Structures are given as structure tokens and as C-alpha cells.
């Protein structure tokens, strides 16, 4: 039938997205997501600020 392959692909994509959402929600509800972020220090930059290259034009207002 026309469109059967598209429907099958849509079901596969929808089921993969749903599985990912369920996994994320369960990790959030169990507190694993927060623990993992804190364990891997996601709240701060891993390198000292002095070693980071400066952002070009940081702090300057755009002038016409």
C-alpha cells in the first residue's frame, strides 16, 4: 500500500523518542540525572578560566 513504509518509519521513530523520554524521566525521578551531573562536575567549567581563549569582542557593544 502507498505510504506503508512511511508509516513504519514513523512508528520506529516515535517509539525511539518515547523510549528516550521515558528513560530521561525515570532518571530524573530517581535522582540519577542530578547525581551524574554533580559527579562529573557539569555545573562548572573543567578548565581554569585563565587557560580559556578569550571570546572575540566579549563585552563590547556592537556599533554601527
N, C-alpha and C positions, 0 to 999 in steps of 0.2 A: 504494500500500500504506500502511496505517496506520503512522505513525511514521517514514516515509521522510524527511520534512522535518526532523524532529528529528535523525536520523542524519546528514543532510547538514550541518546546522548544527554538530553535534558534531565532525565531521571538519574543518570550516573552523576552528573554534576551536582544536582540538588542533593543527592544522598551524601556525596563527599562534603559539601558545605554544611549539611546538617550534622554530620559526624564531627566535623571540626568545631562547630558551635557548641555541641554537647560536651566535647572534651574541654573546651575553654571554660564553659560554665561550671563543670564539675571541679576543675582545678581551682577556680575562683571560690566556689562554695567551700571547698575543703581547706582553703588557705595555702595550697601548694604554690600558687602563682606568686603570691606576695613573698613567701619564703624563698623561692627561687630567685626572684629579683633582688632581694636583700643579700642572699648568699653570693650572688655574682656581682654585687655592687652596681646595680643598674641605676641607682639613684645619683651617682656621681661619675665624673669622668675618670677613666682608668689611668690617664697620663697627667702629669703635673701641668698646670696652666702655662708655665714658662716654656715648656717644650712644644707647645702647640703653635703652629704657624699663625701669624695674625691674619684676620679677615680683611681683605682689601676694602677700604672705605668704611670700616667699622666706626660708628659714632659720628660720621659726617652726614650732614643733611644734604639731600640732593638739591643742586642749584641749577637753575635754567639760565 
